[in-house]
Amino acid sequence: MRRRTSWVVITCAALVALTPGAAWASHRRGTPRDMASGERLYGCEQGGRSRDETGLVKSTEPAPGAVVTPGQEIRVELTWATGDFVDAHLHKVLECVTVDGRLSAALSGGEKPSANDGRFTHSYVVPADAAPGTLLCDQGFATGPAEDDEYARKASGEVCFTVERPRALPSVEEPPSFPADSGGQRADAGTPVSFPASAVELPHTGGSKSHAGQAAACLALAALARRRGRRLR
């Protein structure tokens, strides 16, 4: 009985792991890592999800609120005034990405330490198993020494994107085709069709050489007949 129960548990676990929801859930595990060193970066789990900008300006491509599709790349740039911090380096900069309100460690990223150059960029790709209607949101944070705080924290506004499946392209109809011509070649629409000269007979608008000869012969016979008649008289 215990063996049967173990097999049932294993089978159920395998089925759950193969479902789209479980595959998508795998993106939410763990913590973000430094893009250069691979070090774990803590702080996104304490983000606060504030939509108000407090020192960091965020720009994204595509624009905030856009509809995105699986496999599409989202590029993010954070900028700040270097004078807000008193050191040449910040403790760290984070770009925290959530999926339907839950942190995604795989999509988030950051840098520790980070140069106080006033700019940080990050990009992530919408997972292929993201279901339509999924909401992706991201928010940036920067922590560094300021005049009155060794760990002064700046935040950007939160921007979100909605996942949508790519639309199928409309089918393109092929142009109509015509039966093969006498030469065995297929004549398609738009291709001029040639005909042999012998197959086309144009109407005659003037006299031909044969008609002119016949008229001349008739005139000659008439002239001879008149002369003969005069002699008989």
Beta strands, then each sheet from edge to edge (+ up, - down):
strand 1: 57-61
strand 2: 67-68
strand 3: 73-79
strand 4: 89-90
strand 5: 92-99
strand 6: 102-103
strand 7: 109-111
strand 8: 114-115
strand 9: 119-125
strand 10: 135-144
strand 11: 152-155
strand 12: 159-163
strand 13: 177-180
strand 14: 186-188
sheet 1: 1+ 3- 9+
sheet 2: 2+ 12+ 10- 5+ 6-
sheet 3: 2+ 12+ 10- 11+
sheet 4: 2+ 12+ 10- 5+ 7-
sheet 5: 4+ 8-
sheet 6: 13+ 14-
end
